[in-house]
Amino acid sequence: MQQPRVLNNQTVANLPATILKPSYDRSELTSGIVHVGVGGFHRSHEAFYTETYMNKTKDTRWGICGIGLREGDRKMQEILAEQDYLYTLMVKQPDGQSAVQVIGCVTDFILGCDSPLAVIDKMAHEDTQIVSLTITEGGYNFNPATGAFDFTNPDVQHDLANPDSPRLVFGYLAAALKRRMDSGETPFTVQSCDNIQHNGNMTRRMLLAYINAFDDVLAEWVADNVAFPNAMVDRITPATTAADIADVEALTGVQDKWPVTCEPFTQWVIEDTFSSERPRWEFCGAQFVSDVTPYETMKIRLLNASHTVLGVLGSLAGFNTINESIDDPLFCATICAFMDKEVTPVLAPVAGIDLTTYKETLISRFSNPNIKDSLTRICSESSSKVATFLVPTIQENVANKGSYDIGALVAAAWCYYSDTHKSHAGKPLEVIDVQAEQLQQAAVMTKQDGLAFIRQTEIFGNLAEQAAFTERYESYVSQFYAGTHVTELMRHIVAAVKPVTASTANA
Ligand code: CS2
């Protein structure tokens, strides 16, 4: 049997003309960007914007050197290296059409677990203007209850003792910035692309806390010279499936072992405070603003939190994907009620954005039947996501005497789910969470202590001490343990609410 042709520098040249491919000269690329965490989202978002920028301007200084810090990054490194760092982006429209593009801006990929010094050299290299990060919400190493950098993490202790072979991103950034300081060069910008409120400020605070533990001079230089722009990032990017790989091959005639698929919608709002040069991403749709706070709060609390609500409640009800769940009128009504009654009242107005339209757009994005974003992906690392996306909204509503029925229901459903790892119908649920064991232990304790699960203060802050909240939460938890189906509780809640957001999906 004939071997499939694989995507690489040779085959890309002969792709059908309908497929967009790099129009700049890849052999001229230098890596102005070093990116830590080359997963699906980086490849559909920052790399896509950078590719679009270079296709338009032929300014080839903005190649991206990928960095993986862990063993788990090896597969991506190997596949990209085999493909001359080319990959395919497949944008899936709701009507079933897909636009396929080959992205060429990745120049290289270094694994920190194999060659830590090569990573430090690359970050410190004079071509590097930006070190960007998608290290997930959990990667920032802060204790959500106190907000402080977590020095108890054994990897932090390892990095303090071994500054030339760190494990965490903060060790790498510190070592590379020290080289820049010592050689008298301007620093690179550190640009977070994670869904964390004030992601730049958070990165700065964590990095400075880490550096302050061993080098006051470097800490002062970083504080005075390094920019950490805050940004809101958005593009739904499901995990790549075997069917996606087959579809890409059918459309392009070449095999890409790890393409990335995403929705058509994309948004990037960035504070324009860079340490030195940056690509003119505004030429290809990014928005530069002086204060990103309202945009990021809106996105994290509406989009990401609604994903978590659908993920947890939908998993118990037996759904597999976001679109399957939002297609169910009860789930759609629950999300509309959550957005209108629990989130909107605690959001500040966002200049230039009509919130009602924004929420309606979210419902239609969630409904895109071709994205098939799995609830397993959405529920992965819920311990960081619930703390970042949902708990602040509940806390503010408790303080303002607002509504938090759906927030309490999700907390209770997540407790039950963390205990049983099963849907109501007994379907096993795959729990991907670094805290999975701790979550299960806390959930199991619920039978003795109804509040055991929400006493995990690093996730829930002080919610276990808020009587108004705990009353609601305990009532839901005991109903779950008594066998009540999640949809029965949801029906009760939405019956009492008249949503404002029209469900375009189910109209
Ligand atoms: C999702 C995000 O992981 C999650 O829980 O909410 O990955 C979401 O799809 C992206 O932030 C969309 O921009």
Residues whose N, C-alpha, C, O or C-beta is under 5 A from the ligand:
A	BS01	CS2	N195 V233 D234 R235 I236 T237 L303 N304 H307 R377 I378
